[in-house]
Amino acid sequence: MLNTAERQAMAAQVAPAPYVTIALAALITGLTEKAIRRKIEDGKWLEGREYRKSPDGGIFISMKGYQQWVEKEQG
């Protein structure tokens, strides 16, 4: 298991991807994993817009969807 400093160093080396795990999305956005999961559970983030499920049921966050959500919330 990586510690926080190791994860942050690793995140800086990751090429941008359209979809990322909840853990990486938390690191990139500054939201906690719990906050991301809560937005999904509460229906604030919608499947196909802010996140997608992989064929095996994993949840992947759309970085484009996240960016649009942030910009919409500010407007």
mmCIF file of the N, C-alpha and C atoms, coordinates in Angstrom:
data_MODEL
# 
_entry.id   MODEL 
# 
loop_
_atom_site.group_PDB 
_atom_site.id 
_atom_site.type_symbol 
_atom_site.label_atom_id 
_atom_site.label_alt_id 
_atom_site.label_comp_id 
_atom_site.label_asym_id 
_atom_site.label_entity_id 
_atom_site.label_seq_id 
_atom_site.pdbx_PDB_ins_code 
_atom_site.Cartn_x 
_atom_site.Cartn_y 
_atom_site.Cartn_z 
_atom_site.occupancy 
_atom_site.B_iso_or_equiv 
_atom_site.pdbx_formal_charge 
_atom_site.auth_seq_id 
_atom_site.auth_comp_id 
_atom_site.auth_asym_id 
_atom_site.auth_atom_id 
_atom_site.pdbx_PDB_model_num 
ATOM 1   N N  . MET A 1 1  ? 0.846   -1.180 0.000   1.00 0.00 ? 1  MET A N  1 
ATOM 2   C CA . MET A 1 1  ? 0.000   0.000  0.000   1.00 0.00 ? 1  MET A CA 1 
ATOM 3   C C  . MET A 1 1  ? 0.888   1.239  0.000   1.00 0.00 ? 1  MET A C  1 
ATOM 4   N N  . LEU A 1 2  ? 0.555   2.202  -0.824  1.00 0.00 ? 2  LEU A N  1 
ATOM 5   C CA . LEU A 1 2  ? 1.329   3.427  -0.927  1.00 0.00 ? 2  LEU A CA 1 
ATOM 6   C C  . LEU A 1 2  ? 0.890   4.430  0.134   1.00 0.00 ? 2  LEU A C  1 
ATOM 7   N N  . ASN A 1 3  ? 1.861   5.175  0.662   1.00 0.00 ? 3  ASN A N  1 
ATOM 8   C CA . ASN A 1 3  ? 1.490   6.239  1.587   1.00 0.00 ? 3  ASN A CA 1 
ATOM 9   C C  . ASN A 1 3  ? 1.097   7.481  0.782   1.00 0.00 ? 3  ASN A C  1 
ATOM 10  N N  . THR A 1 4  ? 0.644   8.504  1.446   1.00 0.00 ? 4  THR A N  1 
ATOM 11  C CA . THR A 1 4  ? 0.137   9.695  0.766   1.00 0.00 ? 4  THR A CA 1 
ATOM 12  C C  . THR A 1 4  ? 1.192   10.351 -0.105  1.00 0.00 ? 4  THR A C  1 
ATOM 13  N N  . ALA A 1 5  ? 2.401   10.512 0.389   1.00 0.00 ? 5  ALA A N  1 
ATOM 14  C CA . ALA A 1 5  ? 3.468   11.145 -0.389  1.00 0.00 ? 5  ALA A CA 1 
ATOM 15  C C  . ALA A 1 5  ? 3.784   10.340 -1.640  1.00 0.00 ? 5  ALA A C  1 
ATOM 16  N N  . GLU A 1 6  ? 3.793   9.017  -1.509  1.00 0.00 ? 6  GLU A N  1 
ATOM 17  C CA . GLU A 1 6  ? 4.070   8.162  -2.669  1.00 0.00 ? 6  GLU A CA 1 
ATOM 18  C C  . GLU A 1 6  ? 2.950   8.264  -3.704  1.00 0.00 ? 6  GLU A C  1 
ATOM 19  N N  . ARG A 1 7  ? 1.702   8.327  -3.234  1.00 0.00 ? 7  ARG A N  1 
ATOM 20  C CA . ARG A 1 7  ? 0.573   8.465  -4.164  1.00 0.00 ? 7  ARG A CA 1 
ATOM 21  C C  . ARG A 1 7  ? 0.619   9.808  -4.877  1.00 0.00 ? 7  ARG A C  1 
ATOM 22  N N  . GLN A 1 8  ? 0.971   10.866 -4.149  1.00 0.00 ? 8  GLN A N  1 
ATOM 23  C CA . GLN A 1 8  ? 1.045   12.187 -4.772  1.00 0.00 ? 8  GLN A CA 1 
ATOM 24  C C  . GLN A 1 8  ? 2.152   12.234 -5.811  1.00 0.00 ? 8  GLN A C  1 
ATOM 25  N N  . ALA A 1 9  ? 3.295   11.638 -5.511  1.00 0.00 ? 9  ALA A N  1 
ATOM 26  C CA . ALA A 1 9  ? 4.392   11.594 -6.470  1.00 0.00 ? 9  ALA A CA 1 
ATOM 27  C C  . ALA A 1 9  ? 3.985   10.794 -7.698  1.00 0.00 ? 9  ALA A C  1 
ATOM 28  N N  . MET A 1 10 ? 3.289   9.698  -7.481  1.00 0.00 ? 10 MET A N  1 
ATOM 29  C CA . MET A 1 10 ? 2.849   8.861  -8.585  1.00 0.00 ? 10 MET A CA 1 
ATOM 30  C C  . MET A 1 10 ? 1.813   9.588  -9.435  1.00 0.00 ? 10 MET A C  1 
ATOM 31  N N  . ALA A 1 11 ? 0.911   10.313 -8.830  1.00 0.00 ? 11 ALA A N  1 
ATOM 32  C CA . ALA A 1 11 ? -0.133  11.025 -9.565  1.00 0.00 ? 11 ALA A CA 1 
ATOM 33  C C  . ALA A 1 11 ? 0.472   12.060 -10.497 1.00 0.00 ? 11 ALA A C  1 
ATOM 34  N N  . ALA A 1 12 ? 1.559   12.670 -10.093 1.00 0.00 ? 12 ALA A N  1 
ATOM 35  C CA . ALA A 1 12 ? 2.211   13.673 -10.920 1.00 0.00 ? 12 ALA A CA 1 
ATOM 36  C C  . ALA A 1 12 ? 2.816   13.050 -12.170 1.00 0.00 ? 12 ALA A C  1 
ATOM 37  N N  . GLN A 1 13 ? 3.024   11.736 -12.159 1.00 0.00 ? 13 GLN A N  1 
ATOM 38  C CA . GLN A 1 13 ? 3.638   11.052 -13.289 1.00 0.00 ? 13 GLN A CA 1 
ATOM 39  C C  . GLN A 1 13 ? 2.614   10.368 -14.190 1.00 0.00 ? 13 GLN A C  1 
ATOM 40  N N  . VAL A 1 14 ? 1.361   10.405 -13.825 1.00 0.00 ? 14 VAL A N  1 
ATOM 41  C CA . VAL A 1 14 ? 0.321   9.725  -14.583 1.00 0.00 ? 14 VAL A CA 1 
ATOM 42  C C  . VAL A 1 14 ? -0.144  10.615 -15.727 1.00 0.00 ? 14 VAL A C  1 
ATOM 43  N N  . ALA A 1 15 ? -0.218  10.050 -16.924 1.00 0.00 ? 15 ALA A N  1 
ATOM 44  C CA . ALA A 1 15 ? -0.733  10.801 -18.067 1.00 0.00 ? 15 ALA A CA 1 
ATOM 45  C C  . ALA A 1 15 ? -2.237  10.994 -17.891 1.00 0.00 ? 15 ALA A C  1 
ATOM 46  N N  . PRO A 1 16 ? -2.766  12.107 -18.370 1.00 0.00 ? 16 PRO A N  1 
ATOM 47  C CA . PRO A 1 16 ? -4.204  12.328 -18.249 1.00 0.00 ? 16 PRO A CA 1 
ATOM 48  C C  . PRO A 1 16 ? -4.991  11.181 -18.885 1.00 0.00 ? 16 PRO A C  1 
ATOM 49  N N  . ALA A 1 17 ? -6.043  10.778 -18.227 1.00 0.00 ? 17 ALA A N  1 
ATOM 50  C CA . ALA A 1 17 ? -6.911  9.719  -18.731 1.00 0.00 ? 17 ALA A CA 1 
ATOM 51  C C  . ALA A 1 17 ? -8.348  10.215 -18.652 1.00 0.00 ? 17 ALA A C  1 
ATOM 52  N N  . PRO A 1 18 ? -9.197  9.809  -19.583 1.00 0.00 ? 18 PRO A N  1 
ATOM 53  C CA . PRO A 1 18 ? -10.577 10.292 -19.536 1.00 0.00 ? 18 PRO A CA 1 
ATOM 54  C C  . PRO A 1 18 ? -11.354 9.783  -18.325 1.00 0.00 ? 18 PRO A C  1 
ATOM 55  N N  . TYR A 1 19 ? -11.027 8.585  -17.848 1.00 0.00 ? 19 TYR A N  1 
ATOM 56  C CA . TYR A 1 19 ? -11.692 8.008  -16.680 1.00 0.00 ? 19 TYR A CA 1 
ATOM 57  C C  . TYR A 1 19 ? -10.640 7.525  -15.700 1.00 0.00 ? 19 TYR A C  1 
ATOM 58  N N  . VAL A 1 20 ? -10.856 7.815  -14.421 1.00 0.00 ? 20 VAL A N  1 
ATOM 59  C CA . VAL A 1 20 ? -9.904  7.404  -13.384 1.00 0.00 ? 20 VAL A CA 1 
ATOM 60  C C  . VAL A 1 20 ? -10.658 6.762  -12.224 1.00 0.00 ? 20 VAL A C  1 
ATOM 61  N N  . THR A 1 21 ? -9.947  6.003  -11.422 1.00 0.00 ? 21 THR A N  1 
ATOM 62  C CA . THR A 1 21 ? -10.548 5.382  -10.245 1.00 0.00 ? 21 THR A CA 1 
ATOM 63  C C  . THR A 1 21 ? -10.975 6.455  -9.247  1.00 0.00 ? 21 THR A C  1 
ATOM 64  N N  . ILE A 1 22 ? -11.810 6.069  -8.326  1.00 0.00 ? 22 ILE A N  1 
ATOM 65  C CA . ILE A 1 22 ? -12.233 6.999  -7.281  1.00 0.00 ? 22 ILE A CA 1 
ATOM 66  C C  . ILE A 1 22 ? -11.026 7.480  -6.482  1.00 0.00 ? 22 ILE A C  1 
ATOM 67  N N  . ALA A 1 23 ? -10.103 6.578  -6.184  1.00 0.00 ? 23 ALA A N  1 
ATOM 68  C CA . ALA A 1 23 ? -8.916  6.959  -5.405  1.00 0.00 ? 23 ALA A CA 1 
ATOM 69  C C  . ALA A 1 23 ? -8.101  8.017  -6.133  1.00 0.00 ? 23 ALA A C  1 
ATOM 70  N N  . LEU A 1 24 ? -7.880  7.841  -7.432  1.00 0.00 ? 24 LEU A N  1 
ATOM 71  C CA . LEU A 1 24 ? -7.100  8.819  -8.185  1.00 0.00 ? 24 LEU A CA 1 
ATOM 72  C C  . LEU A 1 24 ? -7.887  10.110 -8.366  1.00 0.00 ? 24 LEU A C  1 
ATOM 73  N N  . ALA A 1 25 ? -9.186  10.008 -8.583  1.00 0.00 ? 25 ALA A N  1 
ATOM 74  C CA . ALA A 1 25 ? -10.015 11.213 -8.701  1.00 0.00 ? 25 ALA A CA 1 
ATOM 75  C C  . ALA A 1 25 ? -9.953  12.032 -7.417  1.00 0.00 ? 25 ALA A C  1 
ATOM 76  N N  . ALA A 1 26 ? -9.948  11.359 -6.283  1.00 0.00 ? 26 ALA A N  1 
ATOM 77  C CA . ALA A 1 26 ? -9.846  12.067 -5.003  1.00 0.00 ? 26 ALA A CA 1 
ATOM 78  C C  . ALA A 1 26 ? -8.522  12.816 -4.918  1.00 0.00 ? 26 ALA A C  1 
ATOM 79  N N  . LEU A 1 27 ? -7.465  12.175 -5.340  1.00 0.00 ? 27 LEU A N  1 
ATOM 80  C CA . LEU A 1 27 ? -6.143  12.799 -5.302  1.00 0.00 ? 27 LEU A CA 1 
ATOM 81  C C  . LEU A 1 27 ? -6.078  14.003 -6.240  1.00 0.00 ? 27 LEU A C  1 
ATOM 82  N N  . ILE A 1 28 ? -6.648  13.862 -7.419  1.00 0.00 ? 28 ILE A N  1 
ATOM 83  C CA . ILE A 1 28 ? -6.602  14.926 -8.422  1.00 0.00 ? 28 ILE A CA 1 
ATOM 84  C C  . ILE A 1 28 ? -7.492  16.103 -8.037  1.00 0.00 ? 28 ILE A C  1 
ATOM 85  N N  . THR A 1 29 ? -8.698  15.823 -7.549  1.00 0.00 ? 29 THR A N  1 
ATOM 86  C CA . THR A 1 29 ? -9.688  16.882 -7.307  1.00 0.00 ? 29 THR A CA 1 
ATOM 87  C C  . THR A 1 29 ? -9.614  17.514 -5.927  1.00 0.00 ? 29 THR A C  1 
ATOM 88  N N  . GLY A 1 30 ? -9.053  16.788 -4.971  1.00 0.00 ? 30 GLY A N  1 
ATOM 89  C CA . GLY A 1 30 ? -9.045  17.280 -3.599  1.00 0.00 ? 30 GLY A CA 1 
ATOM 90  C C  . GLY A 1 30 ? -10.274 16.859 -2.810  1.00 0.00 ? 30 GLY A C  1 
ATOM 91  N N  . LEU A 1 31 ? -11.254 16.249 -3.472  1.00 0.00 ? 31 LEU A N  1 
ATOM 92  C CA . LEU A 1 31 ? -12.402 15.687 -2.760  1.00 0.00 ? 31 LEU A CA 1 
ATOM 93  C C  . LEU A 1 31 ? -11.963 14.400 -2.082  1.00 0.00 ? 31 LEU A C  1 
ATOM 94  N N  . THR A 1 32 ? -12.629 14.012 -1.036  1.00 0.00 ? 32 THR A N  1 
ATOM 95  C CA . THR A 1 32 ? -12.315 12.723 -0.423  1.00 0.00 ? 32 THR A CA 1 
ATOM 96  C C  . THR A 1 32 ? -13.013 11.618 -1.209  1.00 0.00 ? 32 THR A C  1 
ATOM 97  N N  . GLU A 1 33 ? -12.520 10.399 -1.047  1.00 0.00 ? 33 GLU A N  1 
ATOM 98  C CA . GLU A 1 33 ? -13.178 9.258  -1.682  1.00 0.00 ? 33 GLU A CA 1 
ATOM 99  C C  . GLU A 1 33 ? -14.619 9.156  -1.183  1.00 0.00 ? 33 GLU A C  1 
ATOM 100 N N  . LYS A 1 34 ? -14.812 9.409  0.107   1.00 0.00 ? 34 LYS A N  1 
ATOM 101 C CA . LYS A 1 34 ? -16.160 9.344  0.685   1.00 0.00 ? 34 LYS A CA 1 
ATOM 102 C C  . LYS A 1 34 ? -17.078 10.380 0.040   1.00 0.00 ? 34 LYS A C  1 
ATOM 103 N N  . ALA A 1 35 ? -16.568 11.586 -0.190  1.00 0.00 ? 35 ALA A N  1 
ATOM 104 C CA . ALA A 1 35 ? -17.379 12.639 -0.809  1.00 0.00 ? 35 ALA A CA 1 
ATOM 105 C C  . ALA A 1 35 ? -17.774 12.259 -2.234  1.00 0.00 ? 35 ALA A C  1 
ATOM 106 N N  . ILE A 1 36 ? -16.848 11.652 -2.958  1.00 0.00 ? 36 ILE A N  1 
ATOM 107 C CA . ILE A 1 36 ? -17.144 11.219 -4.326  1.00 0.00 ? 36 ILE A CA 1 
ATOM 108 C C  . ILE A 1 36 ? -18.215 10.136 -4.307  1.00 0.00 ? 36 ILE A C  1 
ATOM 109 N N  . ARG A 1 37 ? -18.039 9.150  -3.426  1.00 0.00 ? 37 ARG A N  1 
ATOM 110 C CA . ARG A 1 37 ? -19.028 8.065  -3.331  1.00 0.00 ? 37 ARG A CA 1 
ATOM 111 C C  . ARG A 1 37 ? -20.397 8.610  -2.909  1.00 0.00 ? 37 ARG A C  1 
ATOM 112 N N  . ARG A 1 38 ? -20.411 9.582  -2.023  1.00 0.00 ? 38 ARG A N  1 
ATOM 113 C CA . ARG A 1 38 ? -21.668 10.179 -1.563  1.00 0.00 ? 38 ARG A CA 1 
ATOM 114 C C  . ARG A 1 38 ? -22.369 10.913 -2.704  1.00 0.00 ? 38 ARG A C  1 
ATOM 115 N N  . LYS A 1 39 ? -21.622 11.621 -3.546  1.00 0.00 ? 39 LYS A N  1 
ATOM 116 C CA . LYS A 1 39 ? -22.232 12.317 -4.681  1.00 0.00 ? 39 LYS A CA 1 
ATOM 117 C C  . LYS A 1 39 ? -22.889 11.318 -5.631  1.00 0.00 ? 39 LYS A C  1 
ATOM 118 N N  . ILE A 1 40 ? -22.256 10.159 -5.799  1.00 0.00 ? 40 ILE A N  1 
ATOM 119 C CA . ILE A 1 40 ? -22.829 9.107  -6.646  1.00 0.00 ? 40 ILE A CA 1 
ATOM 120 C C  . ILE A 1 40 ? -24.074 8.526  -5.978  1.00 0.00 ? 40 ILE A C  1 
ATOM 121 N N  . GLU A 1 41 ? -23.963 8.182  -4.693  1.00 0.00 ? 41 GLU A N  1 
ATOM 122 C CA . GLU A 1 41 ? -25.092 7.588  -3.958  1.00 0.00 ? 41 GLU A CA 1 
ATOM 123 C C  . GLU A 1 41 ? -26.293 8.527  -3.893  1.00 0.00 ? 41 GLU A C  1 
ATOM 124 N N  . ASP A 1 42 ? -26.031 9.823  -3.717  1.00 0.00 ? 42 ASP A N  1 
ATOM 125 C CA . ASP A 1 42 ? -27.108 10.808 -3.590  1.00 0.00 ? 42 ASP A CA 1 
ATOM 126 C C  . ASP A 1 42 ? -27.689 11.242 -4.933  1.00 0.00 ? 42 ASP A C  1 
ATOM 127 N N  . GLY A 1 43 ? -27.102 10.760 -6.031  1.00 0.00 ? 43 GLY A N  1 
ATOM 128 C CA . GLY A 1 43 ? -27.600 11.114 -7.356  1.00 0.00 ? 43 GLY A CA 1 
ATOM 129 C C  . GLY A 1 43 ? -27.155 12.474 -7.848  1.00 0.00 ? 43 GLY A C  1 
ATOM 130 N N  . LYS A 1 44 ? -26.206 13.102 -7.144  1.00 0.00 ? 44 LYS A N  1 
ATOM 131 C CA . LYS A 1 44 ? -25.682 14.386 -7.608  1.00 0.00 ? 44 LYS A CA 1 
ATOM 132 C C  . LYS A 1 44 ? -24.785 14.196 -8.826  1.00 0.00 ? 44 LYS A C  1 
ATOM 133 N N  . TRP A 1 45 ? -24.117 13.048 -8.892  1.00 0.00 ? 45 TRP A N  1 
ATOM 134 C CA . TRP A 1 45 ? -23.328 12.662 -10.061 1.00 0.00 ? 45 TRP A CA 1 
ATOM 135 C C  . TRP A 1 45 ? -24.058 11.510 -10.726 1.00 0.00 ? 45 TRP A C  1 
ATOM 136 N N  . LEU A 1 46 ? -24.246 11.603 -12.032 1.00 0.00 ? 46 LEU A N  1 
ATOM 137 C CA . LEU A 1 46 ? -25.023 10.613 -12.762 1.00 0.00 ? 46 LEU A CA 1 
ATOM 138 C C  . LEU A 1 46 ? -24.136 9.691  -13.589 1.00 0.00 ? 46 LEU A C  1 
ATOM 139 N N  . GLU A 1 47 ? -24.545 8.426  -13.642 1.00 0.00 ? 47 GLU A N  1 
ATOM 140 C CA . GLU A 1 47 ? -23.825 7.452  -14.457 1.00 0.00 ? 47 GLU A CA 1 
ATOM 141 C C  . GLU A 1 47 ? -23.935 7.869  -15.923 1.00 0.00 ? 47 GLU A C  1 
ATOM 142 N N  . GLY A 1 48 ? -22.806 7.845  -16.617 1.00 0.00 ? 48 GLY A N  1 
ATOM 143 C CA . GLY A 1 48 ? -22.760 8.266  -18.007 1.00 0.00 ? 48 GLY A CA 1 
ATOM 144 C C  . GLY A 1 48 ? -22.408 9.733  -18.166 1.00 0.00 ? 48 GLY A C  1 
ATOM 145 N N  . ARG A 1 49 ? -22.457 10.488 -17.079 1.00 0.00 ? 49 ARG A N  1 
ATOM 146 C CA . ARG A 1 49 ? -22.105 11.905 -17.132 1.00 0.00 ? 49 ARG A CA 1 
ATOM 147 C C  . ARG A 1 49 ? -20.860 12.164 -16.291 1.00 0.00 ? 49 ARG A C  1 
ATOM 148 N N  . GLU A 1 50 ? -20.938 11.988 -14.971 1.00 0.00 ? 50 GLU A N  1 
ATOM 149 C CA . GLU A 1 50 ? -19.770 12.197 -14.110 1.00 0.00 ? 50 GLU A CA 1 
ATOM 150 C C  . GLU A 1 50 ? -18.997 10.913 -13.830 1.00 0.00 ? 50 GLU A C  1 
ATOM 151 N N  . TYR A 1 51 ? -19.630 9.778  -14.035 1.00 0.00 ? 51 TYR A N  1 
ATOM 152 C CA . TYR A 1 51 ? -18.930 8.505  -13.802 1.00 0.00 ? 51 TYR A CA 1 
ATOM 153 C C  . TYR A 1 51 ? -19.506 7.410  -14.681 1.00 0.00 ? 51 TYR A C  1 
ATOM 154 N N  . ARG A 1 52 ? -18.760 6.326  -14.781 1.00 0.00 ? 52 ARG A N  1 
ATOM 155 C CA . ARG A 1 52 ? -19.203 5.127  -15.506 1.00 0.00 ? 52 ARG A CA 1 
ATOM 156 C C  . ARG A 1 52 ? -18.842 3.909  -14.691 1.00 0.00 ? 52 ARG A C  1 
ATOM 157 N N  . LYS A 1 53 ? -19.568 2.822  -14.958 1.00 0.00 ? 53 LYS A N  1 
ATOM 158 C CA . LYS A 1 53 ? -19.233 1.540  -14.341 1.00 0.00 ? 53 LYS A CA 1 
ATOM 159 C C  . LYS A 1 53 ? -18.567 0.667  -15.395 1.00 0.00 ? 53 LYS A C  1 
ATOM 160 N N  . SER A 1 54 ? -17.496 0.006  -14.991 1.00 0.00 ? 54 SER A N  1 
ATOM 161 C CA . SER A 1 54 ? -16.809 -0.916 -15.890 1.00 0.00 ? 54 SER A CA 1 
ATOM 162 C C  . SER A 1 54 ? -17.611 -2.212 -15.979 1.00 0.00 ? 54 SER A C  1 
ATOM 163 N N  . PRO A 1 55 ? -17.288 -3.072 -16.948 1.00 0.00 ? 55 PRO A N  1 
ATOM 164 C CA . PRO A 1 55 ? -18.018 -4.343 -17.075 1.00 0.00 ? 55 PRO A CA 1 
ATOM 165 C C  . PRO A 1 55 ? -17.999 -5.194 -15.803 1.00 0.00 ? 55 PRO A C  1 
ATOM 166 N N  . ASP A 1 56 ? -16.952 -5.046 -14.993 1.00 0.00 ? 56 ASP A N  1 
ATOM 167 C CA . ASP A 1 56 ? -16.887 -5.832 -13.752 1.00 0.00 ? 56 ASP A CA 1 
ATOM 168 C C  . ASP A 1 56 ? -17.450 -5.082 -12.550 1.00 0.00 ? 56 ASP A C  1 
ATOM 169 N N  . GLY A 1 57 ? -18.081 -3.924 -12.784 1.00 0.00 ? 57 GLY A N  1 
ATOM 170 C CA . GLY A 1 57 ? -18.747 -3.195 -11.712 1.00 0.00 ? 57 GLY A CA 1 
ATOM 171 C C  . GLY A 1 57 ? -17.934 -2.104 -11.045 1.00 0.00 ? 57 GLY A C  1 
ATOM 172 N N  . GLY A 1 58 ? -16.681 -1.923 -11.457 1.00 0.00 ? 58 GLY A N  1 
ATOM 173 C CA . GLY A 1 58 ? -15.860 -0.851 -10.887 1.00 0.00 ? 58 GLY A CA 1 
ATOM 174 C C  . GLY A 1 58 ? -16.390 0.511  -11.306 1.00 0.00 ? 58 GLY A C  1 
ATOM 175 N N  . ILE A 1 59 ? -16.163 1.501  -10.471 1.00 0.00 ? 59 ILE A N  1 
ATOM 176 C CA . ILE A 1 59 ? -16.618 2.860  -10.767 1.00 0.00 ? 59 ILE A CA 1 
ATOM 177 C C  . ILE A 1 59 ? -15.426 3.696  -11.208 1.00 0.00 ? 59 ILE A C  1 
ATOM 178 N N  . PHE A 1 60 ? -15.590 4.379  -12.342 1.00 0.00 ? 60 PHE A N  1 
ATOM 179 C CA . PHE A 1 60 ? -14.548 5.241  -12.876 1.00 0.00 ? 60 PHE A CA 1 
ATOM 180 C C  . PHE A 1 60 ? -15.121 6.634  -13.081 1.00 0.00 ? 60 PHE A C  1 
ATOM 181 N N  . ILE A 1 61 ? -14.393 7.627  -12.611 1.00 0.00 ? 61 ILE A N  1 
ATOM 182 C CA . ILE A 1 61 ? -14.840 9.014  -12.672 1.00 0.00 ? 61 ILE A CA 1 
ATOM 183 C C  . ILE A 1 61 ? -14.405 9.634  -13.990 1.00 0.00 ? 61 ILE A C  1 
ATOM 184 N N  . SER A 1 62 ? -15.329 10.315 -14.638 1.00 0.00 ? 62 SER A N  1 
ATOM 185 C CA . SER A 1 62 ? -15.030 11.043 -15.866 1.00 0.00 ? 62 SER A CA 1 
ATOM 186 C C  . SER A 1 62 ? -14.418 12.388 -15.481 1.00 0.00 ? 62 SER A C  1 
ATOM 187 N N  . MET A 1 63 ? -13.188 12.623 -15.881 1.00 0.00 ? 63 MET A N  1 
ATOM 188 C CA . MET A 1 63 ? -12.560 13.896 -15.547 1.00 0.00 ? 63 MET A CA 1 
ATOM 189 C C  . MET A 1 63 ? -13.243 15.041 -16.294 1.00 0.00 ? 63 MET A C  1 
ATOM 190 N N  . LYS A 1 64 ? -13.703 14.782 -17.512 1.00 0.00 ? 64 LYS A N  1 
ATOM 191 C CA . LYS A 1 64 ? -14.447 15.801 -18.255 1.00 0.00 ? 64 LYS A CA 1 
ATOM 192 C C  . LYS A 1 64 ? -15.783 16.084 -17.559 1.00 0.00 ? 64 LYS A C  1 
ATOM 193 N N  . GLY A 1 65 ? -16.463 15.021 -17.126 1.00 0.00 ? 65 GLY A N  1 
ATOM 194 C CA . GLY A 1 65 ? -17.726 15.191 -16.410 1.00 0.00 ? 65 GLY A CA 1 
ATOM 195 C C  . GLY A 1 65 ? -17.543 15.956 -15.113 1.00 0.00 ? 65 GLY A C  1 
ATOM 196 N N  . TYR A 1 66 ? -16.450 15.653 -14.400 1.00 0.00 ? 66 TYR A N  1 
ATOM 197 C CA . TYR A 1 66 ? -16.153 16.367 -13.157 1.00 0.00 ? 66 TYR A CA 1 
ATOM 198 C C  . TYR A 1 66 ? -15.941 17.854 -13.449 1.00 0.00 ? 66 TYR A C  1 
ATOM 199 N N  . GLN A 1 67 ? -15.138 18.146 -14.479 1.00 0.00 ? 67 GLN A N  1 
ATOM 200 C CA . GLN A 1 67 ? -14.857 19.539 -14.822 1.00 0.00 ? 67 GLN A CA 1 
ATOM 201 C C  . GLN A 1 67 ? -16.145 20.282 -15.174 1.00 0.00 ? 67 GLN A C  1 
ATOM 202 N N  . GLN A 1 68 ? -17.011 19.657 -15.945 1.00 0.00 ? 68 GLN A N  1 
ATOM 203 C CA . GLN A 1 68 ? -18.279 20.293 -16.305 1.00 0.00 ? 68 GLN A CA 1 
ATOM 204 C C  . GLN A 1 68 ? -19.161 20.505 -15.076 1.00 0.00 ? 68 GLN A C  1 
ATOM 205 N N  . TRP A 1 69 ? -19.143 19.552 -14.157 1.00 0.00 ? 69 TRP A N  1 
ATOM 206 C CA . TRP A 1 69 ? -19.918 19.680 -12.922 1.00 0.00 ? 69 TRP A CA 1 
ATOM 207 C C  . TRP A 1 69 ? -19.423 20.873 -12.105 1.00 0.00 ? 69 TRP A C  1 
ATOM 208 N N  . VAL A 1 70 ? -18.109 21.019 -11.983 1.00 0.00 ? 70 VAL A N  1 
ATOM 209 C CA . VAL A 1 70 ? -17.541 22.139 -11.222 1.00 0.00 ? 70 VAL A CA 1 
ATOM 210 C C  . VAL A 1 70 ? -17.933 23.462 -11.869 1.00 0.00 ? 70 VAL A C  1 
ATOM 211 N N  . GLU A 1 71 ? -17.799 23.536 -13.175 1.00 0.00 ? 71 GLU A N  1 
ATOM 212 C CA . GLU A 1 71 ? -18.117 24.785 -13.869 1.00 0.00 ? 71 GLU A CA 1 
ATOM 213 C C  . GLU A 1 71 ? -19.605 25.112 -13.780 1.00 0.00 ? 71 GLU A C  1 
ATOM 214 N N  . LYS A 1 72 ? -20.459 24.105 -13.830 1.00 0.00 ? 72 LYS A N  1 
ATOM 215 C CA . LYS A 1 72 ? -21.904 24.311 -13.712 1.00 0.00 ? 72 LYS A CA 1 
ATOM 216 C C  . LYS A 1 72 ? -22.248 24.809 -12.313 1.00 0.00 ? 72 LYS A C  1 
ATOM 217 N N  . GLU A 1 73 ? -21.621 24.219 -11.295 1.00 0.00 ? 73 GLU A N  1 
ATOM 218 C CA . GLU A 1 73 ? -21.905 24.592 -9.913  1.00 0.00 ? 73 GLU A CA 1 
ATOM 219 C C  . GLU A 1 73 ? -21.490 26.031 -9.629  1.00 0.00 ? 73 GLU A C  1 
ATOM 220 N N  . GLN A 1 74 ? -20.466 26.529 -10.314 1.00 0.00 ? 74 GLN A N  1 
ATOM 221 C CA . GLN A 1 74 ? -20.007 27.893 -10.079 1.00 0.00 ? 74 GLN A CA 1 
ATOM 222 C C  . GLN A 1 74 ? -20.890 28.915 -10.778 1.00 0.00 ? 74 GLN A C  1 
ATOM 223 N N  . GLY A 1 75 ? -21.566 28.494 -11.825 1.00 0.00 ? 75 GLY A N  1 
ATOM 224 C CA . GLY A 1 75 ? -22.360 29.423 -12.628 1.00 0.00 ? 75 GLY A CA 1 
ATOM 225 C C  . GLY A 1 75 ? -23.686 29.622 -12.088 1.00 0.00 ? 75 GLY A C  1 
# 
